[in-house]
Amino acid sequence: QAQLVESGGGLVQAGGSLRLSCRASGTFFSIREMAWHRQGPGKRRDLVARITTGGTPNYADSVKGRFTISIDSAQSTVYLQMNSLKPEDTAVYYCWCRTANYREIWGQGTLVTVSS
């Protein structure tokens, strides 16, 4: 059973930093793409950043210049470095991946709270 396990969420003051990690485990075809999404209070789930195993990362306009996504393909792990955090970044952050056979897997989510 393949699964994604996130870690690194928590409470931080505005202007601070956090680093999220997400590792895929279990049995699955090779991963082709990983991403972070987030869902704020009363909002829909939106893409934050995505990266392929050999490609260029893409970011939502709201996080460009502040967040950095990176991937360790050998460890099936994706990271999200979040700097200059704002209260509006408060959300549950979900890890996502797409495998070579087009299977999509979601993590359980990790809460990030940014206080003003």
Phi and psi in radians as a Rosetta constraint file:
Dihedral C 1 N 2 CA 2 C 2 CIRCULARHARMONIC -1.371 0.35
Dihedral N 2 CA 2 C 2 N 3 CIRCULARHARMONIC 2.503 0.35
Dihedral C 2 N 3 CA 3 C 3 CIRCULARHARMONIC -2.658 0.35
Dihedral N 3 CA 3 C 3 N 4 CIRCULARHARMONIC 2.774 0.35
Dihedral C 3 N 4 CA 4 C 4 CIRCULARHARMONIC -1.993 0.35
Dihedral N 4 CA 4 C 4 N 5 CIRCULARHARMONIC 2.330 0.35
Dihedral C 4 N 5 CA 5 C 5 CIRCULARHARMONIC -2.119 0.35
Dihedral N 5 CA 5 C 5 N 6 CIRCULARHARMONIC 2.043 0.35
Dihedral C 5 N 6 CA 6 C 6 CIRCULARHARMONIC -1.648 0.35
Dihedral N 6 CA 6 C 6 N 7 CIRCULARHARMONIC 2.728 0.35
Dihedral C 6 N 7 CA 7 C 7 CIRCULARHARMONIC -2.703 0.35
Dihedral N 7 CA 7 C 7 N 8 CIRCULARHARMONIC 2.847 0.35
Dihedral C 7 N 8 CA 8 C 8 CIRCULARHARMONIC 1.897 0.35
Dihedral N 8 CA 8 C 8 N 9 CIRCULARHARMONIC -0.106 0.35
Dihedral C 8 N 9 CA 9 C 9 CIRCULARHARMONIC -1.245 0.35
Dihedral N 9 CA 9 C 9 N 10 CIRCULARHARMONIC 2.983 0.35
Dihedral C 9 N 10 CA 10 C 10 CIRCULARHARMONIC 2.815 0.35
Dihedral N 10 CA 10 C 10 N 11 CIRCULARHARMONIC -2.882 0.35
Dihedral C 10 N 11 CA 11 C 11 CIRCULARHARMONIC -1.819 0.35
Dihedral N 11 CA 11 C 11 N 12 CIRCULARHARMONIC 2.309 0.35
Dihedral C 11 N 12 CA 12 C 12 CIRCULARHARMONIC -2.522 0.35
Dihedral N 12 CA 12 C 12 N 13 CIRCULARHARMONIC 2.637 0.35
Dihedral C 12 N 13 CA 13 C 13 CIRCULARHARMONIC -1.386 0.35
Dihedral N 13 CA 13 C 13 N 14 CIRCULARHARMONIC 2.694 0.35
Dihedral C 13 N 14 CA 14 C 14 CIRCULARHARMONIC -0.958 0.35
Dihedral N 14 CA 14 C 14 N 15 CIRCULARHARMONIC 2.401 0.35
Dihedral C 14 N 15 CA 15 C 15 CIRCULARHARMONIC 1.615 0.35
Dihedral N 15 CA 15 C 15 N 16 CIRCULARHARMONIC -0.199 0.35
Dihedral C 15 N 16 CA 16 C 16 CIRCULARHARMONIC -1.471 0.35
Dihedral N 16 CA 16 C 16 N 17 CIRCULARHARMONIC -3.034 0.35
Dihedral C 16 N 17 CA 17 C 17 CIRCULARHARMONIC -2.314 0.35
Dihedral N 17 CA 17 C 17 N 18 CIRCULARHARMONIC 2.662 0.35
Dihedral C 17 N 18 CA 18 C 18 CIRCULARHARMONIC -2.523 0.35
Dihedral N 18 CA 18 C 18 N 19 CIRCULARHARMONIC 2.688 0.35
Dihedral C 18 N 19 CA 19 C 19 CIRCULARHARMONIC -2.190 0.35
Dihedral N 19 CA 19 C 19 N 20 CIRCULARHARMONIC 2.091 0.35
Dihedral C 19 N 20 CA 20 C 20 CIRCULARHARMONIC -1.672 0.35
Dihedral N 20 CA 20 C 20 N 21 CIRCULARHARMONIC 2.533 0.35
Dihedral C 20 N 21 CA 21 C 21 CIRCULARHARMONIC -2.224 0.35
Dihedral N 21 CA 21 C 21 N 22 CIRCULARHARMONIC 2.625 0.35
Dihedral C 21 N 22 CA 22 C 22 CIRCULARHARMONIC -2.578 0.35
Dihedral N 22 CA 22 C 22 N 23 CIRCULARHARMONIC 2.131 0.35
Dihedral C 22 N 23 CA 23 C 23 CIRCULARHARMONIC -2.084 0.35
Dihedral N 23 CA 23 C 23 N 24 CIRCULARHARMONIC 2.322 0.35
Dihedral C 23 N 24 CA 24 C 24 CIRCULARHARMONIC -1.545 0.35
Dihedral N 24 CA 24 C 24 N 25 CIRCULARHARMONIC 2.400 0.35
Dihedral C 24 N 25 CA 25 C 25 CIRCULARHARMONIC -2.438 0.35
Dihedral N 25 CA 25 C 25 N 26 CIRCULARHARMONIC 2.883 0.35
Dihedral C 25 N 26 CA 26 C 26 CIRCULARHARMONIC 1.737 0.35
Dihedral N 26 CA 26 C 26 N 27 CIRCULARHARMONIC -2.802 0.35
Dihedral C 26 N 27 CA 27 C 27 CIRCULARHARMONIC -1.840 0.35
Dihedral N 27 CA 27 C 27 N 28 CIRCULARHARMONIC 2.157 0.35
Dihedral C 27 N 28 CA 28 C 28 CIRCULARHARMONIC -2.847 0.35
Dihedral N 28 CA 28 C 28 N 29 CIRCULARHARMONIC 2.812 0.35
Dihedral C 28 N 29 CA 29 C 29 CIRCULARHARMONIC -1.176 0.35
Dihedral N 29 CA 29 C 29 N 30 CIRCULARHARMONIC 2.854 0.35
Dihedral C 29 N 30 CA 30 C 30 CIRCULARHARMONIC -1.008 0.35
Dihedral N 30 CA 30 C 30 N 31 CIRCULARHARMONIC 2.523 0.35
Dihedral C 30 N 31 CA 31 C 31 CIRCULARHARMONIC -1.409 0.35
Dihedral N 31 CA 31 C 31 N 32 CIRCULARHARMONIC 2.369 0.35
Dihedral C 31 N 32 CA 32 C 32 CIRCULARHARMONIC -1.857 0.35
Dihedral N 32 CA 32 C 32 N 33 CIRCULARHARMONIC -0.492 0.35
Dihedral C 32 N 33 CA 33 C 33 CIRCULARHARMONIC -2.688 0.35
Dihedral N 33 CA 33 C 33 N 34 CIRCULARHARMONIC 2.507 0.35
Dihedral C 33 N 34 CA 34 C 34 CIRCULARHARMONIC -2.328 0.35
Dihedral N 34 CA 34 C 34 N 35 CIRCULARHARMONIC 2.719 0.35
Dihedral C 34 N 35 CA 35 C 35 CIRCULARHARMONIC -2.731 0.35
Dihedral N 35 CA 35 C 35 N 36 CIRCULARHARMONIC 2.873 0.35
Dihedral C 35 N 36 CA 36 C 36 CIRCULARHARMONIC -2.079 0.35
Dihedral N 36 CA 36 C 36 N 37 CIRCULARHARMONIC 2.328 0.35
Dihedral C 36 N 37 CA 37 C 37 CIRCULARHARMONIC -2.081 0.35
Dihedral N 37 CA 37 C 37 N 38 CIRCULARHARMONIC 2.897 0.35
Dihedral C 37 N 38 CA 38 C 38 CIRCULARHARMONIC -2.550 0.35
Dihedral N 38 CA 38 C 38 N 39 CIRCULARHARMONIC 2.675 0.35
Dihedral C 38 N 39 CA 39 C 39 CIRCULARHARMONIC -2.348 0.35
Dihedral N 39 CA 39 C 39 N 40 CIRCULARHARMONIC 1.910 0.35
Dihedral C 39 N 40 CA 40 C 40 CIRCULARHARMONIC -1.432 0.35
Dihedral N 40 CA 40 C 40 N 41 CIRCULARHARMONIC 2.967 0.35
Dihedral C 40 N 41 CA 41 C 41 CIRCULARHARMONIC -1.003 0.35
Dihedral N 41 CA 41 C 41 N 42 CIRCULARHARMONIC 2.143 0.35
Dihedral C 41 N 42 CA 42 C 42 CIRCULARHARMONIC 1.244 0.35
Dihedral N 42 CA 42 C 42 N 43 CIRCULARHARMONIC 0.233 0.35
Dihedral C 42 N 43 CA 43 C 43 CIRCULARHARMONIC -2.049 0.35
Dihedral N 43 CA 43 C 43 N 44 CIRCULARHARMONIC 2.915 0.35
Dihedral C 43 N 44 CA 44 C 44 CIRCULARHARMONIC -1.414 0.35
Dihedral N 44 CA 44 C 44 N 45 CIRCULARHARMONIC 2.880 0.35
Dihedral C 44 N 45 CA 45 C 45 CIRCULARHARMONIC -1.391 0.35
Dihedral N 45 CA 45 C 45 N 46 CIRCULARHARMONIC 2.193 0.35
Dihedral C 45 N 46 CA 46 C 46 CIRCULARHARMONIC -2.158 0.35
Dihedral N 46 CA 46 C 46 N 47 CIRCULARHARMONIC 2.674 0.35
Dihedral C 46 N 47 CA 47 C 47 CIRCULARHARMONIC -1.250 0.35
Dihedral N 47 CA 47 C 47 N 48 CIRCULARHARMONIC 2.349 0.35
Dihedral C 47 N 48 CA 48 C 48 CIRCULARHARMONIC -1.763 0.35
Dihedral N 48 CA 48 C 48 N 49 CIRCULARHARMONIC -0.884 0.35
Dihedral C 48 N 49 CA 49 C 49 CIRCULARHARMONIC -2.805 0.35
Dihedral N 49 CA 49 C 49 N 50 CIRCULARHARMONIC 2.626 0.35
Dihedral C 49 N 50 CA 50 C 50 CIRCULARHARMONIC -2.475 0.35
Dihedral N 50 CA 50 C 50 N 51 CIRCULARHARMONIC 2.713 0.35
Dihedral C 50 N 51 CA 51 C 51 CIRCULARHARMONIC -2.689 0.35
Dihedral N 51 CA 51 C 51 N 52 CIRCULARHARMONIC 2.416 0.35
Dihedral C 51 N 52 CA 52 C 52 CIRCULARHARMONIC -1.575 0.35
Dihedral N 52 CA 52 C 52 N 53 CIRCULARHARMONIC 2.914 0.35
Dihedral C 52 N 53 CA 53 C 53 CIRCULARHARMONIC -1.173 0.35
Dihedral N 53 CA 53 C 53 N 54 CIRCULARHARMONIC -0.336 0.35
Dihedral C 53 N 54 CA 54 C 54 CIRCULARHARMONIC -2.348 0.35
Dihedral N 54 CA 54 C 54 N 55 CIRCULARHARMONIC 0.314 0.35
Dihedral C 54 N 55 CA 55 C 55 CIRCULARHARMONIC -2.099 0.35
Dihedral N 55 CA 55 C 55 N 56 CIRCULARHARMONIC -2.950 0.35
Dihedral C 55 N 56 CA 56 C 56 CIRCULARHARMONIC -1.526 0.35
Dihedral N 56 CA 56 C 56 N 57 CIRCULARHARMONIC 2.410 0.35
Dihedral C 56 N 57 CA 57 C 57 CIRCULARHARMONIC -1.274 0.35
Dihedral N 57 CA 57 C 57 N 58 CIRCULARHARMONIC 2.706 0.35
Dihedral C 57 N 58 CA 58 C 58 CIRCULARHARMONIC -2.237 0.35
Dihedral N 58 CA 58 C 58 N 59 CIRCULARHARMONIC 2.536 0.35
Dihedral C 58 N 59 CA 59 C 59 CIRCULARHARMONIC -2.284 0.35
Dihedral N 59 CA 59 C 59 N 60 CIRCULARHARMONIC 2.630 0.35
Dihedral C 59 N 60 CA 60 C 60 CIRCULARHARMONIC -1.168 0.35
Dihedral N 60 CA 60 C 60 N 61 CIRCULARHARMONIC 2.569 0.35
Dihedral C 60 N 61 CA 61 C 61 CIRCULARHARMONIC -0.992 0.35
Dihedral N 61 CA 61 C 61 N 62 CIRCULARHARMONIC -0.584 0.35
Dihedral C 61 N 62 CA 62 C 62 CIRCULARHARMONIC -1.196 0.35
Dihedral N 62 CA 62 C 62 N 63 CIRCULARHARMONIC -0.281 0.35
Dihedral C 62 N 63 CA 63 C 63 CIRCULARHARMONIC -2.077 0.35
Dihedral N 63 CA 63 C 63 N 64 CIRCULARHARMONIC -0.051 0.35
Dihedral C 63 N 64 CA 64 C 64 CIRCULARHARMONIC -1.009 0.35
Dihedral N 64 CA 64 C 64 N 65 CIRCULARHARMONIC 2.345 0.35
Dihedral C 64 N 65 CA 65 C 65 CIRCULARHARMONIC 1.500 0.35
Dihedral N 65 CA 65 C 65 N 66 CIRCULARHARMONIC -0.204 0.35
Dihedral C 65 N 66 CA 66 C 66 CIRCULARHARMONIC -2.028 0.35
Dihedral N 66 CA 66 C 66 N 67 CIRCULARHARMONIC -0.624 0.35
Dihedral C 66 N 67 CA 67 C 67 CIRCULARHARMONIC -1.882 0.35
Dihedral N 67 CA 67 C 67 N 68 CIRCULARHARMONIC 2.576 0.35
Dihedral C 67 N 68 CA 68 C 68 CIRCULARHARMONIC -2.326 0.35
Dihedral N 68 CA 68 C 68 N 69 CIRCULARHARMONIC 2.187 0.35
Dihedral C 68 N 69 CA 69 C 69 CIRCULARHARMONIC -1.771 0.35
Dihedral N 69 CA 69 C 69 N 70 CIRCULARHARMONIC 2.448 0.35
Dihedral C 69 N 70 CA 70 C 70 CIRCULARHARMONIC -2.513 0.35
Dihedral N 70 CA 70 C 70 N 71 CIRCULARHARMONIC 2.798 0.35
Dihedral C 70 N 71 CA 71 C 71 CIRCULARHARMONIC -2.382 0.35
Dihedral N 71 CA 71 C 71 N 72 CIRCULARHARMONIC 2.442 0.35
Dihedral C 71 N 72 CA 72 C 72 CIRCULARHARMONIC -1.975 0.35
Dihedral N 72 CA 72 C 72 N 73 CIRCULARHARMONIC 1.650 0.35
Dihedral C 72 N 73 CA 73 C 73 CIRCULARHARMONIC -1.110 0.35
Dihedral N 73 CA 73 C 73 N 74 CIRCULARHARMONIC -0.623 0.35
Dihedral C 73 N 74 CA 74 C 74 CIRCULARHARMONIC -1.109 0.35
Dihedral N 74 CA 74 C 74 N 75 CIRCULARHARMONIC -0.550 0.35
Dihedral C 74 N 75 CA 75 C 75 CIRCULARHARMONIC -1.761 0.35
Dihedral N 75 CA 75 C 75 N 76 CIRCULARHARMONIC 0.048 0.35
Dihedral C 75 N 76 CA 76 C 76 CIRCULARHARMONIC 0.877 0.35
Dihedral N 76 CA 76 C 76 N 77 CIRCULARHARMONIC 0.809 0.35
Dihedral C 76 N 77 CA 77 C 77 CIRCULARHARMONIC -2.231 0.35
Dihedral N 77 CA 77 C 77 N 78 CIRCULARHARMONIC 2.419 0.35
Dihedral C 77 N 78 CA 78 C 78 CIRCULARHARMONIC -2.131 0.35
Dihedral N 78 CA 78 C 78 N 79 CIRCULARHARMONIC 2.514 0.35
Dihedral C 78 N 79 CA 79 C 79 CIRCULARHARMONIC -2.111 0.35
Dihedral N 79 CA 79 C 79 N 80 CIRCULARHARMONIC 2.687 0.35
Dihedral C 79 N 80 CA 80 C 80 CIRCULARHARMONIC -2.347 0.35
Dihedral N 80 CA 80 C 80 N 81 CIRCULARHARMONIC 1.861 0.35
Dihedral C 80 N 81 CA 81 C 81 CIRCULARHARMONIC -1.524 0.35
Dihedral N 81 CA 81 C 81 N 82 CIRCULARHARMONIC 2.114 0.35
Dihedral C 81 N 82 CA 82 C 82 CIRCULARHARMONIC -2.035 0.35
Dihedral N 82 CA 82 C 82 N 83 CIRCULARHARMONIC 2.021 0.35
Dihedral C 82 N 83 CA 83 C 83 CIRCULARHARMONIC -2.005 0.35
Dihedral N 83 CA 83 C 83 N 84 CIRCULARHARMONIC 2.865 0.35
Dihedral C 83 N 84 CA 84 C 84 CIRCULARHARMONIC 0.846 0.35
Dihedral N 84 CA 84 C 84 N 85 CIRCULARHARMONIC 0.856 0.35
Dihedral C 84 N 85 CA 85 C 85 CIRCULARHARMONIC -1.147 0.35
Dihedral N 85 CA 85 C 85 N 86 CIRCULARHARMONIC 2.533 0.35
Dihedral C 85 N 86 CA 86 C 86 CIRCULARHARMONIC -2.082 0.35
Dihedral N 86 CA 86 C 86 N 87 CIRCULARHARMONIC 2.733 0.35
Dihedral C 86 N 87 CA 87 C 87 CIRCULARHARMONIC -0.954 0.35
Dihedral N 87 CA 87 C 87 N 88 CIRCULARHARMONIC -0.578 0.35
Dihedral C 87 N 88 CA 88 C 88 CIRCULARHARMONIC -1.250 0.35
Dihedral N 88 CA 88 C 88 N 89 CIRCULARHARMONIC -0.117 0.35
Dihedral C 88 N 89 CA 89 C 89 CIRCULARHARMONIC -1.430 0.35
Dihedral N 89 CA 89 C 89 N 90 CIRCULARHARMONIC -0.129 0.35
Dihedral C 89 N 90 CA 90 C 90 CIRCULARHARMONIC -1.050 0.35
Dihedral N 90 CA 90 C 90 N 91 CIRCULARHARMONIC 2.176 0.35
Dihedral C 90 N 91 CA 91 C 91 CIRCULARHARMONIC -3.081 0.35
Dihedral N 91 CA 91 C 91 N 92 CIRCULARHARMONIC 2.949 0.35
Dihedral C 91 N 92 CA 92 C 92 CIRCULARHARMONIC -1.553 0.35
Dihedral N 92 CA 92 C 92 N 93 CIRCULARHARMONIC 2.188 0.35
Dihedral C 92 N 93 CA 93 C 93 CIRCULARHARMONIC -1.745 0.35
Dihedral N 93 CA 93 C 93 N 94 CIRCULARHARMONIC 2.233 0.35
Dihedral C 93 N 94 CA 94 C 94 CIRCULARHARMONIC -1.998 0.35
Dihedral N 94 CA 94 C 94 N 95 CIRCULARHARMONIC 2.348 0.35
Dihedral C 94 N 95 CA 95 C 95 CIRCULARHARMONIC -1.536 0.35
Dihedral N 95 CA 95 C 95 N 96 CIRCULARHARMONIC 2.594 0.35
Dihedral C 95 N 96 CA 96 C 96 CIRCULARHARMONIC -2.531 0.35
Dihedral N 96 CA 96 C 96 N 97 CIRCULARHARMONIC 2.558 0.35
Dihedral C 96 N 97 CA 97 C 97 CIRCULARHARMONIC -2.513 0.35
Dihedral N 97 CA 97 C 97 N 98 CIRCULARHARMONIC 2.743 0.35
Dihedral C 97 N 98 CA 98 C 98 CIRCULARHARMONIC -2.167 0.35
Dihedral N 98 CA 98 C 98 N 99 CIRCULARHARMONIC 2.252 0.35
Dihedral C 98 N 99 CA 99 C 99 CIRCULARHARMONIC -1.624 0.35
Dihedral N 99 CA 99 C 99 N 100 CIRCULARHARMONIC 3.055 0.35
Dihedral C 99 N 100 CA 100 C 100 CIRCULARHARMONIC -1.097 0.35
Dihedral N 100 CA 100 C 100 N 101 CIRCULARHARMONIC -0.442 0.35
Dihedral C 100 N 101 CA 101 C 101 CIRCULARHARMONIC -1.712 0.35
Dihedral N 101 CA 101 C 101 N 102 CIRCULARHARMONIC 0.402 0.35
Dihedral C 101 N 102 CA 102 C 102 CIRCULARHARMONIC 1.146 0.35
Dihedral N 102 CA 102 C 102 N 103 CIRCULARHARMONIC 0.397 0.35
Dihedral C 102 N 103 CA 103 C 103 CIRCULARHARMONIC -1.410 0.35
Dihedral N 103 CA 103 C 103 N 104 CIRCULARHARMONIC 2.416 0.35
Dihedral C 103 N 104 CA 104 C 104 CIRCULARHARMONIC -1.925 0.35
Dihedral N 104 CA 104 C 104 N 105 CIRCULARHARMONIC 2.339 0.35
Dihedral C 104 N 105 CA 105 C 105 CIRCULARHARMONIC -2.212 0.35
Dihedral N 105 CA 105 C 105 N 106 CIRCULARHARMONIC 2.391 0.35
Dihedral C 105 N 106 CA 106 C 106 CIRCULARHARMONIC -2.006 0.35
Dihedral N 106 CA 106 C 106 N 107 CIRCULARHARMONIC 2.554 0.35
Dihedral C 106 N 107 CA 107 C 107 CIRCULARHARMONIC -1.463 0.35
Dihedral N 107 CA 107 C 107 N 108 CIRCULARHARMONIC 3.088 0.35
Dihedral C 107 N 108 CA 108 C 108 CIRCULARHARMONIC -1.480 0.35
Dihedral N 108 CA 108 C 108 N 109 CIRCULARHARMONIC -0.220 0.35
Dihedral C 108 N 109 CA 109 C 109 CIRCULARHARMONIC 1.698 0.35
Dihedral N 109 CA 109 C 109 N 110 CIRCULARHARMONIC 2.590 0.35
Dihedral C 109 N 110 CA 110 C 110 CIRCULARHARMONIC -2.370 0.35
Dihedral N 110 CA 110 C 110 N 111 CIRCULARHARMONIC 2.358 0.35
Dihedral C 110 N 111 CA 111 C 111 CIRCULARHARMONIC -1.486 0.35
Dihedral N 111 CA 111 C 111 N 112 CIRCULARHARMONIC 2.269 0.35
Dihedral C 111 N 112 CA 112 C 112 CIRCULARHARMONIC -2.032 0.35
Dihedral N 112 CA 112 C 112 N 113 CIRCULARHARMONIC 2.152 0.35
Dihedral C 112 N 113 CA 113 C 113 CIRCULARHARMONIC -2.116 0.35
Dihedral N 113 CA 113 C 113 N 114 CIRCULARHARMONIC 2.160 0.35
Dihedral C 113 N 114 CA 114 C 114 CIRCULARHARMONIC -1.966 0.35
Dihedral N 114 CA 114 C 114 N 115 CIRCULARHARMONIC 2.054 0.35
Dihedral C 114 N 115 CA 115 C 115 CIRCULARHARMONIC -1.606 0.35
Dihedral N 115 CA 115 C 115 N 116 CIRCULARHARMONIC 2.574 0.35
